[in-house]
Amino acid sequence: MIQLTVVAALIPYNTFVVAAGVAAVGCAAGVIGTFGVLRKRALVSDAAAHATLVGVALALLLTGQRDLAVLLVGGLISAMVAIVLLVLIRKFTRTRDDAATAIVLSVSFGLGITLISGMVSRGIPGSGGLERFLLGHTASLTAYDAILLGSVSAISVLCIVVGLKEATMVAFDPDFATAAGWPAATIDLILVSLVAVMVVVGLPAAGAVLVTALVVIPPAVARQWTERIVPMLVIAGSVGLMSALLGVTISSLAVQLPTGPIVVLAATSFLIVSVFLAPCRGIIWRTRATRLLPSDCLQGKNAERSACAATERKS
């Protein structure tokens, strides 16, 4: 306890506030994003992220308040509207999923940029600096903002903990969940909504352009190391947390380096390491397996499966 107090005293107050807020967002984004990745909804989160700019601009325009909570609520509404539009385009047109996602993403992002640019050029009060939502603006986070981000992140993770069994079943086998009498569509909607919440909460940390990386890269790292859902959630949350802390530390030591992109690069470094070193799926593991003699291939494959199973049981 004394050591932690000493360390906290040595950290500048602004850096401590930013680290606390971004770390909470990074951890929660990794946990929530796991179900988005398992449901193959990564591009949906990207479309929602780019649509948040519209809500942020309209929230300021309609309320005249620059409060972060108000702006994030506006961003959440526009993100949910983008998801609904995406579903409608898929359902009532012959547009493919990737094309529908590209349409919603590009149109909403263009509209958001137009609104923000128009508000700034016309000198609307409070509109200055809204463009920082593109890449994040952690330097301006206050203690109230950090508490807000941390509270929303904690509530989102708590929702996953409470409904872990149901969320896992819908993520892996929605048809069986429906046959078992569970409201699979409702659960799926809640999961998508939680992803949208984390995308919006991550705006101050990484911005609309990069926030998708916070909910995609940590689960991708966890997927390299395990196939079990609970270890995957723990690994994804830990990677998100460590990436956030590493990004804040580097950006605080190196002048003129933005926090959001550094956090994303830190998470990417974890992904690169996992791609090479992860058991069973790592490149080094697979390269070693392919070097077996042809007569030993079958035995080697069986040994590899046994080793993978043993690793999963230990995890």
N, C-alpha and C positions, 0 to 999 in steps of 0.2 A: 504494500500500500504506500509506504513512504517513497519507494523508488518510482512508482507511478506518479505520485504527487510532484516529485522533483522533475521528472520528464515533462509533465504537463506545464510546469512553471517555466521550463526552458523553451517551450514552443510558443511562438507569437500568437496572440489571441485570435487574430483574423485567420491564421493558418489552422488553428485548432478548430474554429467554427466551420471552415470550409471542409476540413478533413472529416469532421463528424457528419456533416450533411451528405457529402459525396459518398462516404463509406456506407452509410445507411442505404442510400439509393443503389449503390453498386451491389451490395449483398442481396437486397430484395429483388433487384432486377435479374440477378442470376437465378434465384429461386423461382420467381414467376416465369421468367423466360424459358425455363426448362420445359414447361408444359406447352408453350408456344412452339418450341422446336420439335417436341415429340409429336405434336399435331400438325407439323409441317405448315405453320402459320407465320414463318419469319417475315415474309414479304408483306403480310397483313400489318404487322407492327410497323414496318417501314412506311406504308401508306398512311397509317394513323399518325406517325411521327411528323410527316411532312404536312399533314392537314392541321396540325396544332397551331401553326402560324396564323391561320385564318381566325381561330377562336381567340388567340391572344390579342390580335389587332381589334377584333370586334368587341371584346370585353373592355378594352381601354376606351374604345370609341363610344360605347353605350353607357358605361358607368363613370368614365372620367377618373377612375382610380388606378393607380399604378401599383397597388398592393399585389404581392406575388400570389397570394391565395386566389384573388379574383382573376388574375391572368391565367392561372393554372386551371381553374374551373372552366373558363372560356375555352382553353385548349383541350380539355377533356371532352367538352360537348362537341367541338368540331371533330375531334378524333373519332368519337362514337358515330357521328353523322357520316364520316368517311367510311367507316366499317359497314354501316347500313347500306350506303350507296354501293359499296363493293358487292355485298350480298345480293342486292337487287339487280345489278348488272349481270352477275353470274346466273341468276335465276330466270330473268325474263328476256335475256338476249342470248345470242349464240357466241358471245365473246368468251374466249378461253380465260382461265384464271390469271395467267401471267399478263395477258393483255388488259384485262379488267383492272388488275392491280396497278399496272403502268398508267392507265388512264386516270384513275383516282389520284394516284401519287402526283403525277405531273400537273394536273389541273389544279388540285388543291394547293400545291406548293407555289404555282404561278400566281394564283389568286392571293395567297398570303403575302408573297413578296410585293405584289401590286398594292395591296392595302397598306402595308407598312411603309413603302416608299411614298405613296400618296399622302399618308398622314404626316410623315416627316417633312415632306416638301411644303405642305400647307401650314406647318408650324402648329399642329394640334398639340395642346399642352400634354406633357407626359409621354409623347411619342418618341422623343429622342432616346436613342439607345435600344429601341426594340429589335433592331437588327442583330443585337448580341444574342438573341435567342436562336440564331442560326448555328452558332458554335459554342454556346454556353457562356455564362458570365459568373463564374464562381467567385471572382474577386469582390463582387458586390453583395455577396450573401451576408445576411445578418444573423444574429443568434435566433431571432424569431423565425427566419426562413429555414435555418438548419433544424429547428425543432419541428416545424411544419413538415419538412421533407422526411425527417426521421419518423414522425408519428404516422404519416401515411404509409411509409414503407413497412413499419412494424405491423400495422393493421392488415396490410396486404399479405404479408407472410403468415400472420395469424389465420387468415381465411384459408390459406393453403393447408396449414397444419390441421385445422378443424375438419376440413373436407378432403383430407389426403386420399382416403380410400376411394371415394367417389371420383375425384379428379384423376387418379391413376387409372381407374377402370375406363373412363371416357377417353383418356389420352391413348390407351393401348388398344381397346376393343369397344368402340362406341355401340356397335351392333349388339353385342352381348349385354351391355349395360341397358340398352333399350328393351331387349327381350326379358331382362330380369326385373323390369318394372321401374327402373330409375329414370328420372327426368333428364335424359342425356342431353337434349337440346338446351335445357335451362343451365345445366352444369357447364356445357361448352360455352354458352353465352357468358357465364360468370368468368370463366377462364380468359376468354377474349377481352372482357371488360377489365380484368386485373392487368392484363398485358398493356391495354390502353392507358390504365392508370399509371403504370410504371414508366411508360413512354413519356407521359406528361410530366411526371415527377422528375424524370431525368433531364428535362429541358434545361434547367439551370446548370446542370453538370456537364452535359455534352452537346446540347443544342439539338435542333430538329434534324440536322444533317447526320449527326453521328450517334444519336441516342439509341438507334436500333442496335448498334454494336453492344451496348450494355446488356441487352436482353437476348442476344444471340451468341456472342463469343463465349461467355462463361459456360452456358450449357453445352456448347460444342466441345469445349475443353473437357467437361465432365463426362461427355459421351465417349471420349477416347479411353477413359480409365475404368468405367464400370457400366454394367447393364441393369443394375438394381436402382430402383427409383430413389430410395432414401439416401444412399451414398451419392447418387447423382445430384440430388438437391443440395447436400452438404458441400460437395466439391464445387458446384456452380456458385453457391453463395460465398464460399471462401475465396474463389478466384475473383469474383466481383468485388469483394471487400479488399483483398490485397491489391488488386489493380487500381482501385480508387485511392488507397493510401499511398501506393507507389507513385501514382500520377500527381497527387497533390504535393508529395514531398519533392519530386523532381521539379515541378513547376514553381515551387516556392524557393528552391535553391538557384534555379536558372532563370534569369530575368527575361521577360518578353516571350516566354513559352506558355501558351494557353493550357489550362488544366484539362479540358475535355479531350482534345486530341491526344495528350500524353496518357490519359487514362485508357483510351482505346488502344494505343500502341503497347501499353503495359499488358493489357489483356491479350493482345495479339502475340506477345512474347511467350505468354503461358501456353497459347495454342500451338505455337511452333515447337516448343519443347515437348508438348504432349504428342504431337504428330510423329516425332522421332522416337520418344522414349516410352510411350505408354505400352504396357504389356498387352499382348495379343493383337492390338491394332497398330502399334507403332511401326515405323519403317524399319528401324533397327531390328525389332523382333521378327518381322516378316522376312527381312533379308537373311537373318541367321537361319530361319526355317527353310528357306529355299536353297541353302548351301548343303543340305543333306544329300547323301548319295541316292540315286534313283531307287535302289533296293530298300532303302530305309525310309522312303517317302511316307508309306502308309504308317509305319511305326512313329515317324516324326510327327505326322498329323495327329495321331492319337495322343502322343505325349503333349503336343501343343494344346489340344482340347483339355486334357487333364490339368495342365498347368493353368490354363485360363479359368477352369472351374474352381481350382484351388484358390486362385487369386481372388475370384469373386466371393468365395465363402469367407476368406479372411477379411475382405473389405466390409 
